[in-house]
Amino acid sequence: MAVNTYIKPTVIAATALGLLERNLVLGRVVRTKAGADFKGALNDTVTLRIPAKTAARTNALRATGSGRQITVDTMSQLSIGMALTDHTYNAIAITDEELTLDIRDFGQEILLPQVKAIAKAIDGKIATTMAAANYPTANVVQFNASNPWGSVLDVRKVLNDADNDAEGRVWVMGSAIERLLLDDKRFTTSDVGGMAAEGAIADAFVRRAGGFTFLTSNAIDPYVAFAVTPNAFSAAFEAPAVPEGAPWGHSMTYNGLALRWLKDYDSTNLTDRSILSVFAGYKSIEDATDASNALLNKNNRAVKITLAPFGS
């Protein structure tokens, strides 16, 4: 007979949050925010500030008169509204018989499958946000099945031409594009290092090449990929409060993620219930102003790559 071990809610919540971090792929490559800023916020919306860009100026050395004067520039951060829109949850019923006779490891048999379900839902929402973003025309690139490595270089050029920082660029792709890239020797011989990571994102890692970290995600359409910079997309999370009537529960926030765990007992059906949940919101970060209107309300920090389905 299995021996039931009772663990503190704080330990369960911390374990679940750590498992969530390990099981996310897309949730680890976008800007994330979690915490109490949403409490009392109008329409469950807070303001995110994206770092501004500025440029250096030059004066001639030993200049005289007006040539010694400097120009003082202004710097405006991009401010966007980030709203919580979803309550993502997973609830599992555990009968008295299962709890007494079957379950030997609550973390592996109950908690881990629940966390994986939450992570899959979050990654799916991020993939949907990436697909639905409003991109400038130049930032939608057709993947060349005959020249996969050339497509990587084309996408790199698009990001460079838009003056995006080289640091932290990630290419996340569906299975069909991955298949073509892995068949291109110019791609497979361009590996310049591994990735210091664990969990799902390490499993999704393909290689580092062409200035990108390449990851594969089943949340993305097989014939689509996205080249993203760190400030291209954002996800926000808030752990719901533990109800006063819940006998067991804890809410926790850590490293841009949040999660609540509850456990209660349904005496009518003689079952325990383990419930994980999080309030979440997702955003494509788009420029609100542009003198030429060419980038107005468009995401210039990412590139959407599409491939014609095989056989079409």
ZIQUI-V796790 format. One record per backbone hydrogen bond with DSSP energy under -0.5 kcal/mol. CO is the residue of the C=O (numbers start at 1). NH is the residue of the N-H. If there is no record, write none. Layout:
# ZIQUI-V796790
co:CO nh:NH
co:CO nh:NH
This chain:
# ZIQUI-V796790
co:2 nh:4
co:5 nh:7
co:8 nh:11
co:8 nh:12
co:9 nh:13
co:10 nh:14
co:11 nh:15
co:12 nh:16
co:13 nh:17
co:14 nh:18
co:15 nh:19
co:16 nh:20
co:17 nh:21
co:18 nh:22
co:19 nh:23
co:20 nh:24
co:21 nh:24
co:22 nh:200
co:25 nh:28
co:26 nh:29
co:26 nh:30
co:31 nh:235
co:33 nh:237
co:35 nh:38
co:36 nh:39
co:38 nh:41
co:41 nh:44
co:42 nh:45
co:44 nh:84
co:46 nh:48
co:46 nh:82
co:48 nh:50
co:48 nh:80
co:50 nh:78
co:60 nh:63
co:64 nh:67
co:65 nh:68
co:66 nh:69
co:70 nh:72
co:71 nh:73
co:75 nh:77
co:77 nh:79
co:78 nh:50
co:80 nh:48
co:81 nh:83
co:82 nh:46
co:86 nh:88
co:86 nh:280
co:87 nh:89
co:88 nh:278
co:90 nh:276
co:92 nh:274
co:93 nh:95
co:94 nh:272
co:95 nh:99
co:96 nh:100
co:97 nh:101
co:97 nh:102
co:98 nh:102
co:98 nh:103
co:100 nh:2
co:102 nh:104
co:105 nh:109
co:106 nh:110
co:106 nh:111
co:107 nh:112
co:110 nh:114
co:111 nh:115
co:112 nh:116
co:113 nh:117
co:114 nh:118
co:115 nh:119
co:116 nh:120
co:117 nh:121
co:118 nh:122
co:119 nh:123
co:120 nh:124
co:121 nh:125
co:122 nh:126
co:123 nh:127
co:124 nh:128
co:125 nh:129
co:126 nh:130
co:127 nh:131
co:128 nh:132
co:129 nh:133
co:130 nh:133
co:133 nh:135
co:134 nh:299
co:136 nh:139
co:137 nh:140
co:139 nh:141
co:139 nh:304
co:141 nh:143
co:141 nh:306
co:143 nh:145
co:144 nh:147
co:147 nh:151
co:148 nh:152
co:149 nh:153
co:150 nh:154
co:151 nh:155
co:152 nh:156
co:153 nh:157
co:154 nh:158
co:155 nh:159
co:156 nh:160
co:157 nh:161
co:158 nh:162
co:159 nh:164
co:160 nh:163
co:166 nh:169
co:169 nh:213
co:170 nh:172
co:170 nh:228
co:171 nh:215
co:172 nh:226
co:173 nh:217
co:174 nh:178
co:175 nh:179
co:176 nh:180
co:177 nh:181
co:178 nh:182
co:179 nh:183
co:180 nh:183
co:181 nh:184
co:183 nh:185
co:184 nh:187
co:184 nh:188
co:185 nh:189
co:187 nh:190
co:193 nh:208
co:195 nh:197
co:198 nh:201
co:199 nh:202
co:199 nh:203
co:200 nh:204
co:201 nh:205
co:204 nh:216
co:207 nh:209
co:207 nh:214
co:208 nh:192
co:209 nh:212
co:212 nh:209
co:212 nh:214
co:213 nh:171
co:213 nh:215
co:214 nh:206
co:214 nh:207
co:215 nh:173
co:217 nh:220
co:221 nh:224
co:222 nh:176
co:222 nh:177
co:223 nh:307
co:224 nh:174
co:225 nh:305
co:226 nh:172
co:226 nh:228
co:227 nh:303
co:228 nh:170
co:229 nh:232
co:232 nh:285
co:233 nh:31
co:234 nh:283
co:235 nh:33
co:236 nh:281
co:237 nh:35
co:238 nh:240
co:238 nh:279
co:241 nh:243
co:243 nh:246
co:248 nh:263
co:250 nh:261
co:252 nh:259
co:254 nh:257
co:257 nh:254
co:259 nh:252
co:260 nh:277
co:261 nh:250
co:262 nh:275
co:263 nh:248
co:264 nh:273
co:265 nh:267
co:266 nh:269
co:266 nh:270
co:266 nh:271
co:270 nh:96
co:271 nh:266
co:272 nh:94
co:273 nh:264
co:273 nh:275
co:274 nh:92
co:275 nh:262
co:276 nh:90
co:277 nh:260
co:278 nh:88
co:279 nh:238
co:280 nh:85
co:280 nh:86
co:281 nh:236
co:283 nh:234
co:283 nh:285
co:284 nh:286
co:287 nh:297
co:290 nh:293
co:295 nh:298
co:298 nh:287
co:298 nh:300
co:299 nh:136
co:301 nh:229
co:303 nh:227
co:303 nh:305
co:304 nh:141
co:305 nh:225
co:306 nh:143
co:309 nh:312
